[in-house]
Amino acid sequence: MTSVLNVDTIADAAGTGPVALTKQSAAKAWINFNGSTFATNDSFGIASNVDNGSGDYTVTVTNAFDSANYATAVNANSNNDGWFARVKSSGGTSAAPSTYTSTAVNFSFSGGGASPTDTSLFTAAYFGDLA
């Protein structure tokens, strides 16, 4: 027998807010922003987004992960051939990154060269268990 559940809203036990995803595999946070103008197009679960300089961004999530062992999926847009997006974690450098923190990752984008450069579109999604 097949069941169908039709609802308009799923709320927490108090009925005052949404149910938090804590152990599911869904992205816990994500962001889509213009790295050139630094305008955020849309986001979910992001506390802040800091422009550290050309092609260098730090994104902090609203809710901490239970450890620094979460995953990020990153995408960047560039018109350059041979471009690549690389992730460096907070406190490190792109050449010698340190470990992720439970709340922030520092992203660096290079448009085909060794030096970071701004990009017109940068996206990141975060997966892991929240604290």
N, C-alpha and C positions, 0 to 999 in steps of 0.2 A: 504494500500500500504506500502510495506517495503522499507526503504531507506538504502543504504550502503554508508559509507564514507571511502574512501581509501586515506590515506595520508602517506607521508614519515616523515614529521616533522611538528609539531605545534609550532609556535614561538610567542613571545610576539608582541605587537603592533609595536615596532620598527623593528622587524624582526631580532634581534640580540641575542636572547636567548630563553630558554624554558619558557613556561607559568607556573607561580607559583601556586601551590595548596594552597589556603588560607582558604576555607570554606568546602571543600569536606571531606569525611570520610576517605580518604586514609591516610596511615602512612605519617607523615611529616618528620620523620627521623628514621633511624634504624642502628644498628651496629651488627657485628658478629666478635668476637675476641677470641683469646686464652688467658685465664686468667693466665696460667702458664708462657708462654713466652711473653705475652702481645703484640703479633703480631696481627694486625687487618687484618682479612681475607677479609672483604668488609664492606662498609658503605655507607650511603646516608644522607646528611644533618647534619653531625656530625662535630663540630668545633675542639673538642679535647677529648681525652680519657686519664685519669690519673690513674696510679697505685698507690694507697695510702698505699699499704702494702698487706699482705697475704689476698686474698679473698675480697679486698676492692677497688672498682673502682668508679671513678667519670666520668660521660659522659656528655659533654656539647654540646648542639645543636647549629647549625650555625645560625638559625633564631629563635628569641624568640617567645614563645607562648604569646597569649594575656593576659593570667593570669597563675597562678600556678595550675589551675583546669583542667589539661590535664591528659591523662591516659598513662601508660606504660604497655607493655606486656613483660615479662621477661622469659627467659629459660636458664637453666644451665645444663651442662652435668657432671655426676660424676659416678664413679664405686661403690660408697658407697651405701649400703642399707640405706634407711631412710634419704637420702639427701634432702635438700630443698634450694631453692633460696629465699631470702627475700630482700625486697627493703627498704633501708633507705634513706631518703632525705638529701640533702646537709645541713650541719650544725648540724645534729642530730646524734643519735646513733641508732644501730639496735634495742635496747631495748626501746628507747624513741625518735622516729624520730620527727623532726620538719616538717614544710610544704615544699612542693616542691618549688623551685624557678622557674621562667619562662624560665630559660635556662639550668638548670643542675639538675641531680639526682645522688645521691650517692648510689651505689649498693653494697650489701654485700652478699657473698655466704658462706653457711655453709654446709659442707659435712657430715651431720649426727650428728655433735657435736655442742657445743655452740660457739666454736671459728671459726672465718672466715678462710677459706682455699681456695687456688687457684683451679680453675677448668679448664679443657682442652677446654671447649667451653662455651661461654657466649654470649647470644643474647638479644637485647632489641629493642623494636619498640615504637614509640611515636605517640599518636593520640590526636588531639585537634586543635583549631583554632589558626593560627599564628597572631602575633601582626600586 
